[in-house]
Amino acid sequence: MIKLAQPNISERAIKKVVEVLKSGNLVQGKYVEEFQQRLENYIGVRNAVVVSSGTAALHLALLALNLKKGDEVIVPAFTFPATANVVELVGAKPVFVDINLSDFCIDTSKIEEVITKRTKAIMPVHEFGQAAKMDDIVKITNHYNLKIVEDAACALGSEFNNQKVGTFGEFGCFSFHPRKAITTGEGGVVVTNDDILAKEIRVLRNHGIQNIDGRMDFSHAGLNYRMTDFQAALGLTQLQDIDQDITVRIDLANQYNMLLSDIEWIDIPSFFEDRKMVYQTYHILVGHKLNRDDLLLHLKENGIQANYGAQALNCIQFYMEKYNLTEKSYPKATHAYYKGVALPIGRHVSLEDVSFIVSEIDKISVLERN
């Protein structure tokens, strides 16, 4: 089976984790501190606060901005549900905007249509490792005095106009889930250039504990969103190799693009001169006459693990029922949901594997046409 994704965990990483486990110092410690510093240097921010998951990162960001009931947060309609779920969890309302099918990111031309007096923030998602159009988003937030929380779960290393994503607004939030470029099992990081907001994140991450008048006290109703030291050690060793990992993904994506471009029923990812795409996911769209689920089954039967890419939030039960949405509410998100396919990519995939995968895609597209 050619897996959709597979963590790249070296013997060096395993050895480092074992050292931490043998030390007995398992909770947040020196490797967490070092991991944070390395992330600050790599992303180019003043503060990186590692946490227990990418979802925790998003949740903490919204809590630190004091978002609450009655507030509205603009999110793309096509994303993993965690993006909108954290808005719900702080009591605010997610307001959906359709996407562009060229980059699967929020359609910035539609954002101003949904801004109200209750709008407090925009949460762009850098879907599949492709940067959203951040120049438009920064311009809109400046004009309307809104906050930016970037959901960069898939986009460590992605850039817009030579600037790393996650650095355009108040917060950038990344994930270290096993399908991401680097993994800590579960894990994530909140990054910010605002020292005051960073302090708030650190306190909220650790039960609301703060040093007050020389003693430990609980200044907030905080959470336990800490990362363990052995997770940080695992992430540290992989961060050293991230540029090589991204290069491998780009090479594989180029191979996919070259071979798939001859199949008329497949839309390959678009290329943008002003963006660096890291291809956390290689995502294609199948044509109207091709059944996406038949393609997924065919690939599975031939030893290829593939899946759909992300969810159209207007097509999942909770949001459909709560906000009276239908599949027609956000047609491009719906199209990407039902016609999207994520193909294997990562260091575990060879150029020969890509050729085999494309040959199997071509076989079913021929069958469907006939």
N, C-alpha and C positions, 0 to 999 in steps of 0.2 A: 504493500500500500504506500503510495506517495502521499504523505500527510499534508493537510492544508497548511499547518504550521508546526514548528518544533523548536523548542528552546535550544539555544546554542550555549551549552554549559560545558566549559572546558575542565580538564583535570585540575588545572590551576585554581579554578573557581571552587571545585569540590574540596580541594585541599584547604583552601582558606576557610570555607564554611565549617569543615571538621575541626580546624584549629579553634574556632570560636566556640563550637559545641563542647569541646574538651576543656575549654577555659572555665566554663560555668557561668560566664558573664553573657547572658543571653538577651537581656532586655536592651533598651536604647542606650548606646554607649559610644565608644570611640569610633567604631566603624560607621555608625549613623552620622556622626559629626564629619568624618572624612568624606563620606558619600555625598552629604549635603554640599560641602565645599567644592567637590569635583563637579557636581551638577551646576553650581553657581558659575563656575569657570566655563563649563561647556556651553551652557545656555546663554550666558552673559547677563546675569541678574545679580542683584545685591543679596537676595535671600532665597534659599531653597529649603523647604521644610518637608522632609519625607514623612509619609503616613502609611496607613495600612492598606489602602486601595485607591484607585483613581476616583471611585465614587466618593470615598471619604474626602479626597482633595476638593472635589466640587462642593460637597456639603459644607466643609469648613469655610470655603471661600464665600459662600452665600451667607453663612452665619456671621462671618467677620464684617460683612457689608451691612449687617443688621436688616436683612430683608425679612419681611413678615407678611401676615395676612393683609390682603388688600393690595399688595404690590404686584406688579406684573414683570415678567422676564421674558424676553423674546428669544426663542430657540428655533433651530431648523426642524422641519417636520420629518426629516429623514436622518436618524441617528440611533445609537443604542439608547434604550429607554432611560438609562441612568441620568442622562442629561436633563430630561424633564422631571424625572422622579425626585431629584434633590430640590427642585423648585417646589414641588408639592410638599416635600418634607419640612420645609421652613414655613409653610402656610401660604406661600405666594402662588400666583397663577402663571403657568407657562402659556405663552402666546406663540402659536406656531406660524412659521413662514415657509413657503415652498422653497425648493432647491433649484439649482441649475443642474441639468443632466451632463453638462460638460465637466464639472468638477465635483459634483455631489455635495457641494457646500451651499450654505444659505444664499438665496437670491437677494443680493443687497439692494436691488432696485425695488423690492417689495417691502422693505423694512419700515420705511416711513409711513406706509399706509396703516400700520397697526400700532403706531406709537400713540399713547394716551397720557393723560396727567398721572396715571398710576404706574407708568412704565419706569422702571428703575435701572434696568441693566439689559445688555445683550450678551447672549452666550453663543458665539460662533463655534462651530465644530469643524476641526480640520480633518475632514472625513477621509479615512483610509491612508492618512499621511500626506494629503494634499492641502496646502494652505488655503484658507478662505480668503476672500478679497478684503484684506485688512485695511487698505487705504480708504475704501468706502466706509467701512465700519467705524474707523477712528473719526472720520469726518462727521458722520451722523451722531456719534456719541458726544463729540465736542459741541455740536450745534444744540443738542437737546439736553446736555448735562447728564448723560447716562454713564453707567459703569460698564466695563468690559470684563467678563470672565471667560477666558478662552478654554474650551474643552479640547485640549491637545493630547488626549489619551493615546491616539495613534500616531502622534507626530513629533516625537523626539528627534530633533535634527532637521525638521522641515523649516523652510525659509520663505518669506515673502519680501521681495525687494532686498535681498541679502541680509535680512534681519530674522533671527530665529523666532519662530512662533512661540507664543506664551509670554512674550515681552511687550505686547502692544497695549495692554490695559492694566487694570488693577491686579489681576491674577491670571496666571497660566496654570493649568492642571493637567498632569501627565499620569499615565498608567504604566505599571510594570507587571501586568498580567502576562502569563506565558506566551500569548500570541503577539506580544509587543517586541520591539527591537531588542530591548534588554528586559530581563525578568527578575523579580525577587519572589516568585511564586505568586503571591498577591502583594500589592504594594502600589504606591503612587507618590507624587510630590506636588506641592503647591509652590509656585515661584512668584515673587513680587519684588518690585523695586521700592516699595513703600515700607519703611522700617516699622512704622506704627502698626500697619496691617499685619506684617510678619509676626510681630510680638503677640498680636491677638490670636493668630493662627496657632502659634506655639502653645499658648495657654489653653486654648480650646482643645487642642490635640491631646493634652495631658491632664484630663479630669478638671480643668479649670484651676490648676495649681499655680500659685504665684508666690514669690518671695516678698512678703510685706513686713517691713520693719525688722528684717533679719530673721524672720521665721516663716515657715511654710503655711500658707492659708489658701482657701478656696474662694477665688474672687468671681468665678463664673460657674454656671451649671455646665461643666465641660463634658468631653467624651474621651474614651480611650481609643484613639486612632493612631497610636504609636507604631513605628516599625521596629522590629527586633534587630539586634546587632548581627545575627547570622544572615538575615535577609539583606542587610546593607552590605555585608562582605560579599555576598553573591552578586549584588548589583554593581559593586565597585569594580570587580574583575571584568565584568562584561562591558562596563562603560569605557574601559580602556580600548576596547575593540570595536566601538560602535561605528566609527567611520568606515572601517573595512566591511562591516555588516551592511551598511547602507549601500556601499559600492556594489556588493554582491547582488543586492535586491534591484538596484538600478540596471545592472547588466542582465539579470533575468527578465526584468520588465521589458527591456529593449528587445530581447529575443522573442518574448511573447508578442510584442507589437509588430515586429517584422513578419512573423509567421501568421498571426491572426488577421493582419490587414488584407489578406487575400480571401478571407471568408466574408462574404457580403452580408451575412446574417448576424454578424458580431460587431458591436461598437467597442473599440478599445479606449483606454484612458486618454484624455486630451493632454497635450503638452503646452505649458505656459512659460514664456521667456522670463517672466518676473517671479517665478516660484521654483523652489527646489522640492521635489516630491520624493519621499523616502520609501514609498510603496510598502507600508505596513501590511496592506492588503492589495493584491492585484485584482481589480474589480472590472468585470465586463458587463455589457448589456446584450441580451439575446434579442433577435428580431421578433416582430409580432407573430410570425408564422411558426416560430420555434417555441416549443413548450419547455420552460426553464426546468421544471421538476423532472421531465423526461431526461433532460441533459444531465442533471445531477445523478439520477439513477444509473444512467449509462456509464458515467464516469466511475461511480462507485463499483459497478460490476466489473470494471476493467482496472481496478486497483488504484483509483485516483480519488482522493478525498477532496470534495469541494462543498461549498455551502452558499447560502445567500449572504449578502454583505451586511446590511443593517436593516432596521425596522422603519417602516412608515408609521409614525405614532398615531396617525389618524386611522390606522388599520388594526390597532391592537385594542383589546376589549376595554381596558380601564379608561383610556382617553376617548374612545368612541362613545362610551356610555356617559362619562362625566361631562363632556363638552359637546355632545350631540354631533359628532363628526361622522363622516362617511368616507368611503374610498375616493369619492370625487372631490372632497374638500381640498386636497393638495395633490393634484394629478401627477406631477412629476415625482414627488416622493413615492406615491403609489406605484408608478411605473418602475422606478428603481427598485422597489421592494419586491415586486413580482417578476421582474425580468433581470435582476442582478445576480451575478455569480462571482463568488470569490474563488480564485484558483490558487493552488499551492505556490508559495514563494518563501524564500529564506535559504540559509546556508545548506540545509538538508536537500535542496533541490538542485539538480544539475541542468546544464543546457540541453543534454540529451533527454532528460525528463520533460522539459518544456516542449521539445519536439514531439515526444510521444503524446503528451496531453493535448496538444493542438491537433494532432492527427486523429485522436478520438473525438474531439469536438467536431472536426470536419466530417467524420463518418456520420454522426447523428444529424448534422445539418443537411447532409445529402439525403438521408432517409426521410427527414421531415419534408423536404422539398418534393420528394417523390410520392 
